[in-house]
Amino acid sequence: MDFSNIKGVAFDIDGTLYRTWKLNVRMSIYFLRHSFFFLKYGLVRNIMHRTDALPNFVQVQSEHMAKKLKTTPEDAKAKLDKVVYKGLEKYFSKIKPCRGSVEFIRELKSQGYKIALLSDFPPEQKGDIWGIKEMCDFIIGSEEAGALKPHPVPFKKLADGMGLPPEQILYIGNSHKYDVVGSKNAGMMSAWLISPLSGIFGKKSKIADFTFCHYKQLADAFFQNKDSEQR
């Protein structure tokens, strides 16, 4: 795999810098307590994933949620803030990142690569993101960009914020539908993080440039490529 043109590496957060099952275990009781709300929220997010870029994303999402809950947009927004955005914050504080992910980012930073985050949920919800936040050159939530992945707008704003053309960015994510498809359509290179079990069975993407189940695999491929280039 040729990473020689890459000048910056961007990461999704949820499911990419930590394994989703770790969050699901921690919030299982909370999810059950708010199961009806999360069911409706999931339906609304499906709508928003298919919606074109909006200057008033939060308002439109609240309006859709209001219809599902049969309430006002103001009440729906307040409930979204309470249950989803503020309500989930405490569950991230004790989740450990994927093994090797922070070390990979530190090595990228030490070698002069630009680092960025693009998440469909507000990055600030995760605090300092295991110390990764301070190493980032740019951080953006796709809601802030006005559209959820795989829409090209958040990826375009990511590239603009990094000050790099898309073809010089490697985007890493765990969702094939949103991260891989979105980044490839935006002209970026893409690395797809799969589960260790899927890795055992040799699962591969037909469009991602690299498929991996452990960050060591990606780090070895990325830096070995650079070492051979220097030689």
C-alpha positions in Angstrom: 0.0 0.0 0.0 1.4 3.4 -1.1 0.9 6.1 1.6 3.7 8.2 0.1 1.4 11.1 -0.9 -0.2 11.3 2.6 0.4 14.5 4.6 -2.4 14.3 7.1 -4.4 11.6 8.8 -8.0 12.1 10.1 -10.0 9.8 12.3 -13.6 9.1 13.1 -14.1 8.8 16.9 -17.0 6.5 17.8 -16.2 2.9 17.0 -12.8 3.9 15.6 -10.8 5.3 18.5 -12.6 3.0 20.9 -14.6 -0.2 20.3 -18.4 0.4 20.1 -19.2 -2.7 22.3 -17.3 -1.1 25.2 -19.7 1.9 25.1 -22.7 -0.4 24.7 -21.8 -2.4 27.8 -21.4 0.7 29.9 -24.6 2.3 28.8 -26.9 -0.7 28.5 -29.0 0.2 31.5 -29.2 3.8 30.4 -30.2 2.7 26.9 -32.9 0.5 28.3 -34.2 3.3 30.5 -34.5 5.5 27.4 -35.1 2.8 24.8 -38.2 4.5 23.3 -36.3 7.8 22.9 -33.2 6.1 21.3 -35.5 4.2 18.9 -37.0 7.4 17.7 -33.6 9.1 17.6 -32.2 6.3 15.4 -35.0 6.8 12.9 -34.3 10.6 12.8 -30.6 10.0 12.3 -31.3 7.8 9.4 -33.3 10.7 7.9 -30.5 13.2 8.6 -27.9 10.9 7.0 -29.8 11.2 3.8 -30.4 14.9 4.1 -28.5 17.5 2.1 -26.2 20.0 3.9 -28.2 22.5 6.0 -27.2 25.8 7.7 -29.6 24.9 10.5 -28.9 21.2 11.1 -29.8 21.3 14.8 -33.1 22.9 14.2 -34.1 20.5 11.4 -33.1 17.5 13.5 -35.1 18.8 16.4 -38.2 19.2 14.1 -37.9 15.7 12.9 -37.5 14.5 16.5 -40.5 16.5 17.6 -42.7 14.7 15.0 -41.5 11.3 16.3 -42.1 12.3 19.9 -45.3 14.3 19.2 -44.0 17.4 21.0 -42.6 20.8 20.1 -39.2 21.3 18.4 -38.0 23.2 21.5 -38.9 20.3 23.8 -37.4 17.8 21.4 -34.1 19.8 21.3 -34.0 20.0 25.1 -34.5 16.2 25.4 -31.8 15.6 22.8 -29.4 17.7 24.7 -30.3 16.0 28.0 -30.5 12.3 26.9 -28.0 12.1 24.0 -25.4 15.0 24.1 -25.1 15.6 27.8 -26.5 12.3 29.0 -23.8 10.2 27.3 -20.8 12.3 28.3 -20.1 10.4 31.6 -20.0 7.0 29.8 -16.9 8.0 27.7 -14.7 8.9 30.6 -13.7 5.3 31.6 -13.7 3.8 28.1 -10.2 2.8 27.0 -9.1 3.6 23.5 -8.3 0.9 20.9 -4.9 -0.6 21.7 -2.2 1.1 19.7 -4.4 4.0 18.5 -3.0 6.7 20.7 0.6 5.5 20.1 -0.1 5.6 16.3 -1.3 9.1 16.5 1.7 10.2 18.6 4.1 8.7 16.1 2.3 10.5 13.2 2.5 13.8 15.1 6.2 13.3 15.9 6.9 12.7 12.2 5.1 15.9 11.2 1.8 14.7 9.9 -1.3 16.8 10.4 -3.9 15.1 12.6 -7.7 15.7 12.6 -10.9 14.3 13.9 -14.3 14.2 12.1 -17.2 12.7 14.0 -21.0 12.5 13.5 -21.3 13.4 17.2 -19.9 16.5 18.9 -16.2 15.7 19.6 -16.3 17.8 22.8 -18.7 15.2 24.2 -15.6 13.0 24.7 -13.5 15.4 26.8 -9.8 15.4 25.9 -10.3 12.2 23.8 -7.5 10.3 25.7 -5.0 13.2 25.1 -5.5 13.0 21.4 -7.3 16.4 21.3 -4.2 18.3 22.1 -2.3 16.7 19.2 -5.0 17.6 16.6 -4.6 20.3 14.0 -8.3 20.4 13.3 -11.4 18.9 14.9 -15.0 19.1 13.6 -18.3 17.5 14.2 -20.4 16.8 11.0 -23.4 18.3 12.7 -21.4 21.6 12.9 -20.6 21.1 9.2 -24.3 20.9 8.4 -24.5 17.3 7.2 -23.8 13.8 8.4 -21.4 11.4 6.8 -21.3 10.1 4.0 -22.3 13.6 2.6 -19.2 15.2 1.0 -19.6 18.5 2.9 -18.1 17.4 6.2 -15.2 15.8 4.4 -14.6 19.0 2.4 -14.6 21.1 5.5 -12.2 18.6 7.1 -9.8 19.0 4.2 -10.1 22.8 4.3 -9.5 22.8 8.0 -6.4 20.7 7.6 -5.2 22.9 4.8 -4.6 19.9 2.6 -6.1 18.6 -0.7 -8.3 15.5 -0.2 -5.8 13.2 -2.0 -3.2 14.0 0.7 -5.4 12.8 3.5 -5.9 9.3 4.9 -9.3 9.0 6.7 -9.7 6.2 9.2 -13.2 4.9 10.3 -15.1 1.9 11.3 -18.3 2.5 9.3 -18.0 1.3 5.7 -21.2 3.0 4.7 -20.4 6.4 6.2 -16.6 6.6 6.7 -15.2 4.6 3.8 -17.7 5.5 1.2 -17.8 9.2 2.3 -14.0 9.7 2.4 -13.4 7.9 -0.9 -16.1 9.9 -2.6 -14.4 13.0 -1.3 -11.2 12.0 -2.9 -9.3 10.8 0.2 -7.5 7.6 0.9 -9.5 5.4 3.3 -8.6 2.8 6.0 -11.4 0.7 7.4 -11.2 -0.6 11.0 -13.0 -4.0 11.4 -13.5 -6.2 14.4 -10.9 -8.8 15.3 -13.3 -11.6 14.5 -13.9 -10.2 11.0 -10.1 -9.9 10.6 -9.7 -13.6 11.4 -12.0 -14.4 8.6 -10.1 -12.1 6.2 -12.9 -9.6 5.6 -11.8 -6.9 3.1 -13.3 -3.8 1.6 -13.5 -3.5 -2.2 -13.1 0.3 -2.0 -11.1 1.1 1.1 -7.4 1.4 0.5 -6.5 -0.6 3.6 -8.5 -2.9 5.9 -7.3 -3.6 9.4 -8.5 -5.0 12.7 -5.6 -3.8 15.0 -3.8 -0.4 14.8 -0.4 -2.2 14.8 -1.3 -3.5 11.3 -2.0 0.0 10.1 1.0 1.5 11.8 3.3 -1.2 10.4 2.0 -0.7 6.8 2.0 3.1 7.0 5.5 3.5 8.5 7.1 0.6 6.7 6.0 2.3 3.5 7.6 5.5 4.6 10.8 3.7 5.6 11.2 2.1 2.2 10.5 5.4 0.5 13.3 7.0 2.5 15.7 4.2 1.6 
